[in-house]
């Protein structure tokens, strides 16, 4: 099911994601700015390549979430911010495709975030010396050519080193693990009226300095 040969790295042991990490997304969801990172996890089975289809059953509220993903480059345990920065192996593009009706079923987001073969990643991993998200890179999502999201990583509430250091206090991070850093404002569920992905839609996720994912939606 998962075309791992198309991923820009081996399947990670851990995929950890941060929600509510851009100010405009926090506002559009009606939440308060968090004191600590809002974390949840996915399995490696959720990952697909940069040009693969996103396949889900019909009748679901399927939403987009463009994100910068961090690839861990060295083992990290109870690290400081500076140690965490030194252990970043690179950066890539991800889209945390979310099934909102399932996400709302309970207070835990997991069942809306961990559907198999729904999280595109790629197209390449850019080394930490070739990209500086702390200085700011653009994170963009387009659906059928229409821009839906545009954010800048300089506005993250918790940046990549902070997230890795925080996560490493309670679970070891190993080379190849992925940390998704959150999505900017512009998600479909916050639109008026709410807007969700339909069969045949094409989602493009772009980060300046890395590249673009292009994934068609197949609802079967």
C-alpha positions as CSV (number, residue, x, y, z in Angstrom):
1,X,0.0,0.0,0.0
2,X,2.7,2.5,1.0
3,X,5.2,3.1,-1.9
4,X,8.2,3.6,0.4
5,X,10.5,3.7,-2.6
6,X,9.1,7.1,-3.4
7,X,9.7,8.6,0.1
8,X,12.9,10.6,0.4
9,X,14.1,8.6,3.4
10,X,13.5,5.2,5.0
11,X,10.2,4.8,6.9
12,X,10.6,6.5,10.3
13,X,10.2,4.8,13.6
14,X,8.2,7.7,14.9
15,X,6.1,10.4,13.3
16,X,5.2,13.1,15.8
17,X,3.1,16.1,14.9
18,X,2.4,19.5,16.5
19,X,-0.9,21.2,16.3
20,X,-1.9,24.8,17.0
21,X,1.6,26.1,16.2
22,X,0.8,29.2,14.1
23,X,-1.0,32.2,15.5
24,X,-3.5,32.5,12.6
25,X,-4.4,28.9,12.8
26,X,-4.9,29.1,16.6
27,X,-7.2,32.1,16.0
28,X,-9.3,30.4,13.2
29,X,-9.9,27.4,15.4
30,X,-11.0,29.5,18.4
31,X,-8.2,28.2,20.7
32,X,-5.9,29.8,23.1
33,X,-2.1,30.1,22.5
34,X,-0.7,26.9,24.1
35,X,1.8,27.0,26.9
36,X,3.2,23.7,25.7
37,X,3.3,22.0,22.3
38,X,0.1,20.2,21.3
39,X,1.4,16.9,20.2
40,X,0.0,13.8,18.6
41,X,1.5,10.8,16.7
42,X,1.0,9.0,13.4
43,X,2.3,5.6,12.2
44,X,4.7,5.2,9.3
45,X,1.8,3.5,7.5
46,X,0.2,7.0,7.0
47,X,3.1,8.2,4.8
48,X,2.9,8.3,1.0
49,X,5.2,9.8,-1.7
50,X,5.1,13.3,-3.2
51,X,3.0,12.3,-6.2
52,X,0.9,9.5,-4.8
53,X,-2.9,9.6,-4.6
54,X,-4.6,10.2,-1.3
55,X,-7.3,7.5,-1.1
56,X,-10.1,7.5,1.5
57,X,-13.7,6.3,1.7
58,X,-16.4,8.6,0.5
59,X,-18.5,10.6,2.9
60,X,-15.7,11.9,5.1
61,X,-14.7,15.5,5.9
62,X,-11.2,15.5,4.4
63,X,-9.1,18.6,5.1
64,X,-5.6,19.9,4.1
65,X,-2.7,21.0,6.4
66,X,0.5,22.1,4.8
67,X,3.5,21.6,7.1
68,X,7.3,21.8,7.4
69,X,8.6,18.4,8.5
70,X,11.9,17.9,10.3
71,X,14.0,14.8,9.7
72,X,15.9,13.8,12.8
73,X,19.6,13.2,12.0
74,X,21.0,11.8,15.2
75,X,19.8,10.2,18.4
76,X,18.3,12.8,20.8
77,X,17.3,12.3,24.4
78,X,16.6,15.0,27.0
79,X,18.3,17.5,24.8
80,X,18.8,21.3,25.1
81,X,17.6,23.5,22.3
82,X,21.1,23.8,21.0
83,X,21.7,20.1,21.1
84,X,18.4,19.6,19.3
85,X,19.4,22.0,16.5
86,X,22.6,20.1,16.0
87,X,20.7,16.8,15.6
88,X,18.4,18.1,12.8
89,X,19.2,16.0,9.7
90,X,17.1,18.0,7.3
91,X,13.8,19.4,6.3
92,X,11.0,18.2,3.9
93,X,7.4,19.0,3.0
94,X,4.4,17.2,4.4
95,X,0.6,17.6,4.4
96,X,-1.2,16.4,7.5
97,X,-4.4,15.4,5.7
98,X,-7.0,15.2,8.4
99,X,-10.4,13.5,8.6
100,X,-12.2,16.2,10.6
101,X,-15.5,14.3,11.5
102,X,-13.4,11.5,13.0
103,X,-11.1,14.0,14.6
104,X,-14.1,15.6,16.4
105,X,-15.4,12.3,17.8
106,X,-13.4,12.5,21.0
107,X,-11.0,14.9,22.6
108,X,-8.1,12.9,21.2
109,X,-7.2,13.8,17.6
110,X,-5.5,10.5,16.8
111,X,-8.3,8.8,14.9
112,X,-8.7,11.8,12.6
113,X,-5.0,12.0,11.8
114,X,-3.7,8.5,11.4
115,X,-5.5,7.0,8.4
116,X,-3.3,4.8,6.3
117,X,-1.7,6.3,3.2
118,X,-2.9,9.9,3.7
119,X,0.2,11.9,4.6
120,X,2.3,12.9,1.6
121,X,5.9,13.7,2.3
122,X,8.8,14.8,0.0
123,X,9.9,15.5,-2.6
124,X,13.4,15.7,-1.2
125,X,15.2,16.3,2.1
126,X,17.1,19.6,2.3
127,X,20.1,19.7,4.7
128,X,20.0,21.9,7.7
129,X,22.8,24.1,6.3
130,X,20.8,24.8,3.1
131,X,17.5,26.0,4.7
132,X,16.9,28.2,7.7
133,X,13.3,27.9,8.9
134,X,14.0,30.0,11.9
135,X,14.7,32.9,9.6
136,X,11.5,32.1,7.7
137,X,10.4,30.0,4.7
138,X,7.0,30.1,3.0
139,X,4.6,27.2,3.6
140,X,1.9,27.2,0.9
141,X,-1.1,24.9,0.1
142,X,-3.2,25.1,-3.1
143,X,-6.3,23.1,-3.9
144,X,-7.1,22.8,-7.7
145,X,-4.7,25.7,-8.2
146,X,-6.4,28.0,-5.7
147,X,-4.2,29.1,-2.8
148,X,-5.7,28.1,0.5
149,X,-2.8,28.5,2.9
150,X,0.3,30.7,3.1
151,X,2.4,31.0,6.2
152,X,5.9,31.6,7.3
153,X,7.9,29.4,9.6
154,X,9.4,32.5,11.3
155,X,6.0,32.8,13.0
156,X,5.9,29.3,14.6
157,X,5.0,29.3,18.3
158,X,7.4,26.5,18.9
159,X,10.2,26.2,16.2
160,X,11.9,23.1,15.2
161,X,14.7,23.1,17.8
162,X,12.2,23.8,20.6
163,X,9.9,21.0,19.4
164,X,12.7,18.4,19.2
165,X,14.1,19.4,22.6
166,X,10.7,19.2,24.2
167,X,9.8,15.8,22.6
168,X,13.2,14.4,23.6
169,X,12.4,14.9,27.2
170,X,9.9,12.0,27.2
171,X,10.8,9.9,24.2
172,X,14.0,9.2,22.4
173,X,14.2,10.5,18.8
174,X,16.3,8.5,16.4
175,X,17.7,9.1,12.9
176,X,14.9,9.1,10.3
177,X,12.1,10.0,12.7
178,X,9.8,12.8,11.5
179,X,8.5,15.8,13.4
180,X,5.7,17.8,11.6
181,X,5.7,21.3,12.9
182,X,2.1,22.4,12.4
183,X,0.0,24.2,9.8
184,X,-0.7,27.9,9.2
185,X,-4.2,29.4,8.9
186,X,-6.5,28.6,6.0
187,X,-7.7,25.0,6.7
188,X,-11.0,24.0,5.2
189,X,-12.8,23.4,8.4
190,X,-12.4,27.1,9.4
191,X,-13.8,28.4,6.1
192,X,-17.3,29.9,5.9
193,X,-19.0,27.5,5.1
194,X,-16.5,24.7,5.9
195,X,-14.8,23.4,2.7
196,X,-13.5,19.8,2.4
197,X,-11.7,17.9,-0.3
198,X,-13.7,16.1,-3.0
199,X,-12.9,13.2,-5.3
200,X,-10.5,14.3,-8.0
201,X,-9.2,17.4,-6.2
202,X,-5.5,18.0,-6.5
203,X,-3.6,19.3,-3.4
204,X,-0.3,21.0,-3.9
205,X,1.9,21.6,-0.9
206,X,4.9,23.9,-1.4
207,X,7.8,25.1,0.8
208,X,10.2,27.6,-0.6
209,X,13.7,26.0,-0.8
210,X,12.5,22.4,-0.7
211,X,9.9,21.8,-3.4
212,X,6.2,20.8,-4.0
213,X,4.0,17.8,-3.4
214,X,1.2,17.2,-5.8
215,X,-1.4,14.6,-4.7
216,X,-4.7,13.8,-6.2
217,X,-7.6,12.9,-3.9
218,X,-9.5,9.6,-4.6
219,X,-12.6,9.0,-2.6
220,X,-13.8,5.4,-3.2
